[in-house]
Amino acid sequence: MKLFRLFCLVILVIAGSVMLLSSCQQTRDVRFSPSASLVPTTITPFSAYQQAVATWLSGHRQATGPDKRWEVQINTPFECGVGNTKGVFFIHGLGDSPYFFQDVAQRLCDQDVWVRAILLPGHGSKPGDMLNASYELWQQTTNFYVDEFSREVDALYLAGFSTGTNLAVVAAGQRNDINGLLLFSPAFESRFAVTWLAPYLTGIFSWPNVEPEDNPTRYNSMAMQGFAAYQKSVDAVQASLQQQPVIVPALLVVPEGDSVVDVNTVAKLYTAYFRHPTSQLLWLGEEEDAPADSQVLSMQIPAQRIGAASHMSVLFSAANPLYGVGGTQRICDNGQGSSKTKRCEAGEEVWYGPWGLTEEGKVFARLTYNPYFDTMMGAIEQLLEIDPQEVVKE
C-alpha cells in the first residue's frame, strides 16, 4: 500500500504542477479565500456557543441563495430535547453542516432524548475557510463539547456522519463514559488517492475540486487542506481502533454504493474491532456483497427509481424539504456526462443513486434520502433503549 501511495503521489505531483495555474485562476472569488478569523469554538454554555457561531456566520457566510438568514440558521449548531437525561451528540462530515442531522434529531427529541449538533471549524461559511481547517482542531472541538455534554446527561451516545464518525470513534476511545455509537456512512477509509496523499499535496495546489456553490447545507468545492484533515482523521481512527477496540454498542449504517468510502474496509474494521454483542451493521445494498451477520436492505427499488444508496442519503427522510422525495435540492452533477446532467437539470424524470452510477437509457440524480429511514430509526431506538411502544409526541 505504501508503494502504491508513493506511485500515486508522483502522478499527482506531476498533475498538480500542470493544474496549479488553472487552479489559481479558478479561485479568485471571495468564496475561495479564508476569513480573517475562525468560527468560534470551546464556548460554554452551549447556548452561548450557538449564539457566537450564529453571529460569526452572519458576518462571514457567503450565501448560496437569497435568504442568508435562513442559511445561517441551518448551519448553526443546534440542540433539542434540552433537559432529558439521555443525550446524543452529533458530528457532521467533511464539507457538511449540522443540518444533516435534523431528521434523526427531531425523531429522537420527540422521544425524550437531548440532542446536540456542533459545527466543525472551516464549515458553514464558505469553502475558503477550509484552508484553515485541521484534523487537530476538529478533534479538539469535538472532545471539548463531548466533555461538556457528559456533565449534563446520565447516558451519552456519540453519533457521526462520514468524517464525523472518525471523530466520534476517536473521542469515545479516549473516555470510559460513552454508552454507544451511531455511525452513518462511516468514513474509516477513502476510495481515492487524492485523499490518501492530500497531507503531502496542500502546498502544491490548494483547490483540486472547484464547483459552483448552490447548496445551502454543504460545500460543493473542497480545498486540499480539507482532504488532508480528513485523511488525518482516517489515520487517527484506524490507530484508535487498533489500540482500543469498541466495546460499547454501535450501529453502523453503510451504503454499499458509497462512491466516497471503501465500504469493504469499513466492514473488515467492524468485524475486527467492534466487540459488543449487540452491535449491528445495516448494509444498504445487496445480499451477495454484504458482510456476514449484517442486516441487508436492498437498494434496488424500481418502484421509487432507486438504483443504489449514496454516501449522503442515509440521514434524510423521504419527507425532508431539501433532500426528500420532491425536495428542492436535486443534485444532477453525478458523474454521468454533460448531456445527461443537462437533462436532469431540465427536470426530466430521473433515477437515483450514488455519484458515478450510470445505466443505458437512464438519467441519474444523486439519491439524497433513505427509503429505509424508519427501519434505521428503529435500530437507533433499540441501541438507545427507547421503548418501541412509547407514543411519539406530536
Buried (B, 14 or more C-beta within 10 A) or exposed (E): EEEEEEEBBEEBBEBBEEBBEEBEEBBEBEBBBBBEEBBBBEBEEBEEBBBBBBEBBBEBBBBBEEEBEEBBBBBBBBBBBEEBEBBBBBBBBBBBBBBBBBBBBBBBBBBBBBBBBBBBBBBBBBBBBBBBBBBEBBBBBBBBBBEBBBEBBEBBBBBBBBBBBBBBBBBBBEEEBBBBBBBBBBBBBBBBBBBBBBBBBBEBBBBBBBEEBEBBBBBBBBBBBBBBBBBBBBEBBBEBBEEBBBBBBBBBBBBBBBBBBBBBBBBBBBEEBBEBEEBBBBBBBBEEEBBEEBBBBBBEBEEBBBBBBBBBBBBBBBEBEBBBEEBEBBBBBBBBEEEBBEBBEEEEEBBBBBBEBBEEEBBBBBBBBBBBBEBBBEBBBBBBEBEEEEEEEE
